[in-house]
Amino acid sequence: MSEEISKSKLLSERLSLLYQVSKVIHSTLDSQEALQLIVSEAVRVMRASSGSLVLINPTTNFLEIHAAQNLSSTARKLKLRVGEGITGWVAQTGKPACVGDVAQDARYVSVRAGVRSELAVPLEVRGEVRGVINVDSERPAAFSWEDQELLQELAVLAATVIHNTWLYEQLRLKVMLFESLASVSRTINSTLNVDEALRAITKEACELMRARMCSLMLLDESRKWLDLRASFGAGDAYIKKPRLAVEDSLLGVVVRRKKSQQVANVQSDSRYQNVDLARRENLVSLLSVPLIFSGLTIGTLNVYTARPYNFSNEEVKILSALAELSAIAIEKARLYERVVDVEEQLRQNEKLSALGLLAAEVAHEIRNPLTVMKLLYHSLNLKFDAHDPRNKDARVIEAKIEHLNKIVEQILDFARTTEPKFAPVNLNDLVDELGLLVRHKLFNQNIRLVRDLQPDLPLVSGDAPQLEQALLNLILNAAEAMATGGTLTIRSRTILADSKPALVALECKDTGGGMSAEQKERAFKTMLTTTKSHGTGLGLAIVGRIIETHHGEIKIFSRAGRGTTIRILLPVK
């Protein structure tokens, strides 16, 4: 009877223990506190000498102590491989082990002197052995079947703690990574220079993944070589390393397959081409993801750690998302640079067009006095004797006058080819296109562009390139008038006549210093004089000439210190 009472009392005590431990571990987010409680209570209830809870490191496959009771600091640092020692055997087989005399067990590895018996049970998380809980004693055959059952119940509780901790850590990591990703997105998309974008990408990727180093490789034009374009945390040796062939390199596989690649240790992987370099730079684990834009791989984004590391699926997804954003940012920066080039070409074309118009005006002004000279020369009837030296001089003068006249006619004939080729034109579309071309210039000058465009604006009949050139000149003149910043407003409206659209009005209004009466008077008259302190003075003259050839009208409204508004009126098609 007393034996049954003792058993009942022991059972009650152990059930109470399981309840108390369960209550504690479900009331705290501190996994270390919960695991330490489990080990301490196991040692106390089973009257063990010491105990520990070890987890399998998935990268190194070592058993590492995460909680312990009555173990020295030296013993806590001991790492066994899966399969090594009684603990390692339990981790490998997934079976419990109760050893009454460790001296008689070949599997035993001594951790603490004086140990005679040991009990170890597997710690399973979702059906997979992730660690071991063990207790040992200085007494032989110290542990019973009931002790094993209790330790297995405690292992179930520990598994719950570990699972919940991992879930919490994964969620915390996700939140942190997505917050970082949002920050990265803002950073890399705030720059329009390719090199700045690449530097921002590698820096943010390195910090986001807590990596030792990050590099970004881009394909060259032949798509046969990967060139290092940016890095963060890299040493000189890595920066100066040779370019990689897509055909026979590890990163080339990422490019060709368009899939991420993970390497546990590049210092010992035969596929990695720069093993010695990796050792010098202390690069260990590698995760490489492709940079893909419009279905085409343009390079790779690579992160290296300084210790063995197994990148989780979430981390691979996050870096892949960053790579996708990076590819967009790179192409955006490249397109921006092309826009800058196009704008520069447009400016050069504008200069050439201006020079053409200027040459035509010069030729026109020369032709009138040249015609008078030609008429007067013939009226003089200069005929000299064949042997008179003046006869040859007169013939030379006549030939040179004819030569000049032909040059003037050729220039005027060339200028006539700039006559507009009329077709339906939507002025709102021209404004939108030019807004894209000049946006960086306006941004750099702190000028805000406001477009107030009538949605159903009627078409006009005109030459789109010439009208675009005229509007570009107005925008550039307005920007020049607002050297310290301001607002540029472009407005389009329909002017009715007899309740029908008759004219389209396009206004360009700036907040600059305005124009003087003399400047307004001379603005469209000639290209041969200017009141500007710098520049050619051709801009508004070109605008005036273009609008004139389009049968339109142009007006200036300006007051000193109040800005300038230039209004163009064009007939509806």
CORCOR-V363051 format. One record per residue. RES is the residue in one small letter. PHI is phi in degrees with one decimal (NA if undefined). PSI is psi in whole degrees, 0 to 359 (none if undefined). Layout:
{{RES,PHI,PSI} {RES,PHI,PSI}}
This chain:
{{m,NA,315} {s,-63.2,328} {e,-66.7,319} {e,-65.5,321} {i,-64.1,320} {s,-63.6,318} {k,-65.9,318} {s,-63.9,320} {k,-64.5,319} {l,-65.4,318} {l,-63.8,317} {s,-61.9,317} {e,-61.7,319} {r,-72.9,322} {l,-63.4,320} {s,-63.1,320} {l,-61.1,312} {l,-60.2,321} {y,-65.0,313} {q,-63.9,317} {v,-64.0,316} {s,-60.6,319} {k,-63.2,318} {v,-67.4,313} {i,-69.8,339} {h,-89.6,358} {s,-109.0,5} {t,-134.8,148} {l,-97.1,359} {d,-86.9,99} {s,-64.6,325} {q,-63.9,320} {e,-63.5,317} {a,-67.1,316} {l,-66.1,321} {q,-64.4,323} {l,-63.8,317} {i,-60.8,313} {v,-65.8,315} {s,-62.0,316} {e,-68.9,324} {a,-62.7,316} {v,-64.5,319} {r,-67.7,309} {v,-67.7,323} {m,-89.3,4} {r,52.4,43} {a,-84.4,163} {s,-82.6,324} {s,-159.2,168} {g,-160.6,163} {s,-155.8,159} {l,-124.0,120} {v,-115.7,146} {l,-120.7,149} {i,-83.7,123} {n,-76.4,115} {p,-66.8,339} {t,-83.8,313} {t,-95.8,343} {n,64.8,23} {f,-94.6,152} {l,-89.2,122} {e,-118.7,133} {i,-74.2,125} {h,-109.0,339} {a,-151.8,143} {a,-153.2,157} {q,-132.0,127} {n,63.4,32} {l,-111.7,141} {s,-70.3,163} {s,-62.4,327} {t,-66.5,316} {a,-64.8,325} {r,-64.5,333} {k,-83.8,351} {l,-66.1,135} {k,-124.9,124} {l,-107.2,148} {r,-79.1,155} {v,-59.9,127} {g,100.6,349} {e,-100.8,129} {g,75.9,175} {i,-64.1,318} {t,-60.7,315} {g,-64.8,326} {w,-65.7,318} {v,-63.0,318} {a,-64.3,325} {q,-77.4,318} {t,-92.2,337} {g,75.2,17} {k,-113.6,147} {p,-73.1,159} {a,-137.1,126} {c,-122.1,108} {v,-111.2,117} {g,-76.1,332} {d,-142.2,102} {v,-65.9,336} {a,-65.6,336} {q,-94.2,4} {d,-110.6,117} {a,-64.7,340} {r,-75.9,339} {y,-66.3,135} {v,-119.2,121} {s,-71.0,128} {v,-110.3,329} {r,-143.9,135} {a,-65.8,147} {g,90.2,358} {v,-73.3,133} {r,-113.6,325} {s,-136.8,158} {e,-146.5,144} {l,-128.3,126} {a,-136.4,137} {v,-130.2,148} {p,-72.1,151} {l,-113.1,108} {e,-105.9,135} {v,-119.1,113} {r,53.7,47} {g,80.2,1} {e,-118.8,130} {v,-68.2,119} {r,-113.7,353} {g,179.2,192} {v,-145.3,142} {i,-110.9,129} {n,-137.4,151} {v,-130.3,151} {d,-136.3,164} {s,-142.7,154} {e,-85.8,1} {r,-100.1,140} {p,-70.9,148} {a,46.2,48} {a,-79.0,343} {f,-118.0,137} {s,-101.3,176} {w,-62.9,323} {e,-63.7,323} {d,-62.1,319} {q,-63.5,318} {e,-62.5,316} {l,-62.6,316} {l,-65.0,325} {q,-66.8,322} {e,-64.3,319} {l,-64.2,326} {a,-64.3,323} {v,-62.3,316} {l,-63.5,318} {a,-62.6,321} {a,-62.3,321} {t,-62.6,316} {v,-58.9,311} {i,-64.0,316} {h,-61.2,312} {n,-63.8,323} {t,-64.7,316} {w,-63.8,319} {l,-60.9,315} {y,-62.2,316} {e,-64.9,320} {q,-63.2,316} {l,-65.2,317} {r,-62.1,319} {l,-65.2,320} {k,-61.5,313} {v,-59.3,313} {m,-62.3,316} {l,-67.1,319} {f,-70.2,325} {e,-62.8,316} {s,-64.1,321} {l,-63.1,319} {a,-63.1,319} {s,-64.1,318} {v,-60.9,316} {s,-57.6,316} {r,-65.8,321} {t,-65.5,308} {i,-73.8,339} {n,-94.1,359} {s,-89.7,352} {t,-111.3,145} {l,-114.9,7} {n,-102.2,131} {v,-57.6,310} {d,-63.5,320} {e,-64.9,320} {a,-62.0,317} {l,-66.6,318} {r,-62.7,319} {a,-64.3,321} {i,-62.8,311} {t,-66.8,321} {k,-63.5,311} {e,-67.3,322} {a,-64.5,319} {c,-64.2,316} {e,-71.6,322} {l,-63.0,317} {m,-93.6,2} {r,51.3,49} {a,-98.5,165} {r,-73.7,320} {m,-156.5,152} {c,-134.7,140} {s,-134.5,155} {l,-127.7,122} {m,-109.8,137} {l,-120.2,146} {l,-71.5,143} {d,-79.7,181} {e,-63.1,329} {s,-77.8,346} {r,61.4,24} {k,-107.2,345} {w,-132.0,146} {l,-105.6,122} {d,-109.0,139} {l,-70.6,119} {r,-107.5,336} {a,-161.4,154} {s,-155.5,161} {f,-139.0,124} {g,88.3,2} {a,-84.4,147} {g,-87.2,175} {d,-60.6,323} {a,-62.1,318} {y,-69.7,318} {i,-62.3,325} {k,-91.9,5} {k,-67.1,154} {p,-64.1,158} {r,-65.8,157} {l,-103.9,138} {a,-81.0,132} {v,-63.0,327} {e,-66.9,322} {d,-133.5,38} {s,-126.0,158} {l,-61.6,316} {l,-70.0,333} {g,-62.9,328} {v,-62.6,320} {v,-61.6,319} {v,-66.2,312} {r,-68.9,320} {r,-89.4,347} {k,58.3,34} {k,-132.2,151} {s,-68.2,154} {q,-133.5,134} {q,-122.6,133} {v,-123.6,126} {a,-65.2,319} {n,-152.0,106} {v,-71.2,344} {q,-73.3,345} {s,-129.1,9} {d,-94.2,122} {s,-66.5,340} {r,-77.4,340} {y,-82.3,129} {q,-81.9,343} {n,-123.3,59} {v,-61.9,312} {d,-61.1,320} {l,-62.8,318} {a,-61.7,322} {r,-68.5,319} {r,-67.1,323} {e,-89.4,359} {n,58.6,50} {l,-104.2,130} {v,-118.4,276} {s,-85.0,146} {l,-128.3,138} {l,-127.2,121} {s,-121.9,129} {v,-123.7,149} {p,-78.8,148} {l,-95.8,114} {i,-121.5,131} {f,-133.3,124} {s,54.1,40} {g,78.5,1} {l,-114.4,129} {t,-74.2,130} {i,-113.8,353} {g,167.8,196} {t,-136.9,149} {l,-114.5,125} {n,-127.5,133} {v,-121.8,140} {y,-120.9,141} {t,-103.5,164} {a,-94.8,1} {r,-144.5,163} {p,-57.7,132} {y,-150.3,138} {n,-106.7,107} {f,-68.0,132} {s,-75.7,165} {n,-60.1,324} {e,-63.9,319} {e,-67.1,323} {v,-63.6,317} {k,-64.3,318} {i,-64.6,314} {l,-65.9,325} {s,-65.2,320} {a,-64.2,319} {l,-62.9,319} {a,-62.8,322} {e,-64.5,314} {l,-62.4,321} {s,-64.5,318} {a,-60.7,319} {i,-64.6,316} {a,-63.1,320} {i,-64.0,312} {e,-66.3,325} {k,-62.8,315} {a,-64.8,321} {r,-64.2,316} {l,-62.5,321} {y,-61.2,317} {e,-64.3,324} {r,-67.6,323} {v,-62.0,319} {v,-61.0,318} {d,-63.7,319} {v,-63.9,319} {e,-63.0,319} {e,-63.0,320} {q,-63.6,321} {l,-63.3,320} {r,-64.7,319} {q,-64.7,319} {n,-63.6,323} {e,-62.7,318} {k,-64.1,318} {l,-64.5,319} {s,-63.8,319} {a,-62.8,318} {l,-64.3,323} {g,-63.1,315} {l,-66.2,322} {l,-63.8,318} {a,-62.1,320} {a,-63.5,319} {e,-67.7,319} {v,-61.0,315} {a,-61.5,319} {h,-63.9,319} {e,-69.6,329} {i,-75.6,325} {r,-62.2,323} {n,-62.2,306} {p,-66.5,330} {l,-66.1,322} {t,-65.0,319} {v,-63.2,316} {m,-61.0,320} {k,-65.9,316} {l,-64.9,316} {l,-65.0,321} {y,-60.6,314} {h,-69.0,329} {s,-70.0,337} {l,-71.3,340} {n,49.9,54} {l,-77.6,94} {k,-118.5,119} {f,-118.2,163} {d,-61.7,148} {a,-58.7,331} {h,-88.8,356} {d,-79.6,126} {p,-57.0,333} {r,-68.4,336} {n,-61.4,316} {k,-65.9,320} {d,-62.6,318} {a,-63.5,319} {r,-66.1,322} {v,-64.4,316} {i,-60.4,315} {e,-61.9,318} {a,-65.9,320} {k,-69.3,324} {i,-63.3,318} {e,-64.0,321} {h,-62.5,315} {l,-62.0,319} {n,-63.1,320} {k,-65.8,320} {i,-62.4,316} {v,-61.4,316} {e,-64.1,321} {q,-64.3,318} {i,-63.9,317} {l,-66.6,322} {d,-62.4,318} {f,-63.7,319} {a,-65.8,330} {r,-65.5,339} {t,-70.8,349} {t,-86.8,7} {e,-60.0,139} {p,-65.8,147} {k,-105.0,105} {f,-75.1,139} {a,-160.8,163} {p,-62.7,132} {v,-130.9,134} {n,-98.5,109} {l,-65.4,330} {n,-61.9,320} {d,-63.5,321} {l,-63.3,320} {v,-62.9,316} {d,-63.3,317} {e,-64.3,317} {l,-69.4,328} {g,-58.9,322} {l,-68.3,320} {l,-68.8,322} {v,-101.4,6} {r,-61.7,320} {h,-68.7,326} {k,-66.1,315} {l,-65.7,321} {f,-62.2,315} {n,-64.5,332} {q,-95.0,7} {n,60.0,42} {i,-107.9,127} {r,-91.8,127} {l,-96.4,123} {v,-114.1,123} {r,-109.1,117} {d,-115.4,83} {l,-109.7,133} {q,-68.6,123} {p,-60.0,318} {d,-99.5,40} {l,-62.4,129} {p,-66.3,156} {l,-75.8,151} {v,-114.2,161} {s,-96.8,119} {g,-170.4,181} {d,-98.7,108} {a,-56.1,313} {p,-60.2,320} {q,-69.1,318} {l,-64.9,323} {e,-63.0,321} {q,-64.5,319} {a,-62.9,314} {l,-66.8,323} {l,-61.1,318} {n,-61.5,320} {l,-63.6,317} {i,-64.9,315} {l,-65.9,321} {n,-63.3,318} {a,-63.8,318} {a,-62.7,321} {e,-65.3,329} {a,-76.4,344} {m,-117.5,61} {a,-61.1,332} {t,-104.4,14} {g,105.9,167} {g,159.8,202} {t,-126.6,131} {l,-112.6,119} {t,-112.3,126} {i,-114.6,122} {r,-125.4,139} {s,-123.3,140} {r,-147.8,158} {t,-101.5,136} {i,-107.5,124} {l,-92.0,152} {a,-140.7,122} {d,56.4,43} {s,64.3,15} {k,-124.4,146} {p,-59.5,125} {a,-116.1,320} {l,-133.5,154} {v,-111.4,126} {a,-103.6,130} {l,-123.2,119} {e,-111.8,141} {c,-123.2,110} {k,-117.7,129} {d,-116.4,170} {t,-112.8,33} {g,-79.7,201} {g,-81.2,355} {g,83.1,180} {m,-123.9,149} {s,-79.9,168} {a,-61.5,322} {e,-66.6,319} {q,-64.1,318} {k,-65.0,322} {e,-65.0,321} {r,-98.5,359} {a,-54.1,316} {f,-111.9,7} {k,-78.8,315} {t,-150.3,157} {m,-103.3,2} {l,-93.7,351} {t,-132.7,155} {t,-150.2,150} {t,-103.7,6} {k,-75.2,148} {s,-77.4,340} {h,-150.2,166} {g,93.6,178} {t,-92.0,339} {g,76.1,15} {l,-93.0,338} {g,-52.8,299} {l,-69.4,331} {a,-63.9,320} {i,-64.6,316} {v,-57.7,312} {g,-58.9,318} {r,-65.0,318} {i,-66.2,314} {i,-65.0,324} {e,-61.3,316} {t,-70.6,345} {h,-97.4,13} {h,59.8,33} {g,-108.5,191} {e,-139.1,145} {i,-131.5,138} {k,-134.3,150} {i,-118.6,131} {f,-123.4,115} {s,-153.8,146} {r,-136.7,143} {a,-57.1,127} {g,80.2,358} {r,-116.3,6} {g,87.2,180} {t,-134.7,140} {t,-122.7,125} {i,-113.1,124} {r,-112.3,131} {i,-110.6,131} {l,-115.5,125} {l,-128.6,140} {p,-68.2,143} {v,-69.5,145} {k,-62.8,none}}
